[in-house]
Amino acid sequence: MARIDLNDDGAVVIIGSGAGGGTLAHELTRRGIQVVLLEAGKRQSMASFSQVPGEAFQQLTWLDTRTQSGNWGTARDFPGLPAWHCKTVGGTTVHWTASTPRLEPWELRAKSTYGHVPGTSLIDWPISYPELKNYYLLAERRLGVTRRNGMPGLPASNNFKVMHAGAKKLGYKRVHTGHMAINSRSHDGRGFCIQQGFCVQGCKMGAKWSTLYTEIPSAEATGKLDLRIECRAMRIEHGNNGRVNAVVYRDSQGQEQRQKARLVCVAGNGIETPRLLLLSESAKFPQGLANSSDQVGRNYCHQIVGYIWGIFEKPVYSWRGATVAGVVEDEVLNDPQRGFVGGYRIELVALDLPTMPQVGLPYGWGRDFASIMEEYRNIAGLLINGEDMPRSENRITLNPKVKDAFGLPAANVHVDEHPNDQALRKHAQGQMSKMYQALGAKRTFPGPSLPATHNTCTARMSADPRDGVTNGWGQTHDIPNLFISDGSMMSTPGSANPTLTIVALVLRQAEYIGRQMAAGKI
Amino acid sequence: MDQSITLHRREFLKTTTGLLTGLVAAGSSLALLAPGRAWAVDLTALSSAEAATLMIVARTIIPHDKLDDAAYALVIQAVDADASNDEKTRQMIQEGIAGLGAGFVGSAESERVEALKKMEASGFFQTMRRKTLQVLYANPIAYAYFGYEGEAFSKGGYLFRGFNDLRWLPEVPLADSGPLPV
């Protein structure tokens, strides 16, 4: 592994080692570029992943103090935990469930497709689908996505059998075990899925793609990567010329360090990325870095996510098997006749026994609550993954009253749901309930809105610099050597789980950075 | 007592303030796991009577009639540990118990539910509900009772242990599924 001097101003500093940052580190180092990769969390391994759900949650989750506001259900049901993503080497690719669909061409043209939707800040993406598709193809090979490039689909689990039968009763056509970044056979030096059902706790087989044991070791093998774990970025600094030139961070001993940089790429997930830009305010940039448009932190999207559970007469044993290996894609379309714009996926889901009552079921107690849990063996599960509407006031801000452990203002997450979000959720819950009712479910019921895992659009790409934070390469409009390299740069969320899109965008960004650096432009 | 199960090893230096004990019900899920017929939890903040009241509170919040008392005792042990570590929590719990009144323990379930509904917004109730949900289902007694098989990596996953053994619905066509790995 490389050791890059703190005063070496020739390296690229990447903040965050997840799907965006981890992949970018590999892509730049294999081009011969020196990279300092700052990761706030610790390094786990397939051997160290805890198999106790509560412990695994503590081991992997970003649990720093945050606050939230707005009318969304998460603020009511999970007041201390607006989002559920990771703080560990590999970032959220350690606990993700590996669903890797592509966005649809029309989803990249959200504003043109949906027209004027009052109360939203919709825009079109500055890049076209054919342009993005080239990188989807690369990303799918990299991740070993099932049902692509000859990688077979995962075998159907019990829980999927219920989903499939119900979907067919409703006449749905596009129902399968999903495009998953989970090896259905050995690939890329990693084993195949043995259906543990512990995707969220970290895959001890390594069958599920994670930058922890793919991109990051590959980057280390180049000899160009300096990975610094338990190092928390505090602010990004700039010179008189308005270009960024250093990242100040606290190391694992709590000591403040300052790493000089030729280029800085921020990949801290959709909440921490805008927070860091806002924390980096200066005399020259009093609103925070790259924020002359006042768009940093705004347009926060998280996708509409929620459960429908069905209780059946006979056992399902939903916990056995890959957690989210199943999808219905028939509702991924824009049909305003349904009462809303944008689409949604119906995805498979199961929760382990300790987690089910804590995040799977709506608030309750007493006989009724207990009677649901008595049926745990017989419960099948579905998850909505739908497009939410960007709103200017749905945003990440610095809370002036609440500080984190480093004394920095905590992130506040504000979400007021748009009527379109609520109409989409209602439609999805209705269809999902019908799927189970068509099979004779004894009872169906919704779970709560979850802490958000698909945090996106808070430093979005825009053709017009007034509408967003970066251009179509994730390069900030204001500062040419400052890049956004995670889901924050997505222009709109669409209805696809975001990781594949993040990887595709970063593969494309890495080529651009390499060209620009070689040409001496950055 | 040499036949009893100490449910969790505690710090020895702490003064014991009470004891919660019970018997393993014959034929219960715990009977399959436990080496003895009795269990005991020692307390470091709450009295035996207070812990006994909390057992009734937990059983009213989440009533699984056939789930062993020992599983609920783990909840009370966790509450006691929090009370032991934090003076404010201890006060809140003890005041909450006092607020239930002497008649709570012996009253009918419907009356206990009514009493708890009235204090649903209180810190005491919220803490008891949260702790019950966190602890009651996260232990081997509950795993056995609910039929949950837990982690599977150490056993080779569920690939050959029933992940696709559901037979009461049609099989999924291969095009929508996938081959078993070899």
Interface residues (C-beta under 8 A of the other chain):
Chain A: Q51 V52 P53 G54 T146 P152 G153 L154 P155 A156 S157 N158 F160 K161 V162 H164 A165 V175 H176 T177 S184 R185 S186 F192 C193 I194 Q195 Q196 G197 F198 K204 M205 K314 P315 V316 Y317 W319 R320 G321 D352 L353 P354 M356 P357 Q358 W365 G366 R367 F369 A370 M373 E374 Y376 R377 L439
Chain B: T60 I61 I62 P63 H64 V113 R129 L133 Q134 L136 Y137 A138 A142 Y143 F146 G147 Y148 E149 G150 E151 A152 F153 S154 G156 G157 Y158 L159 R161 G162 F163 N164 D165 L166 W168 L169 P170 E171 V172 A175 D176 S177 G178 P179 L180 P181 V182
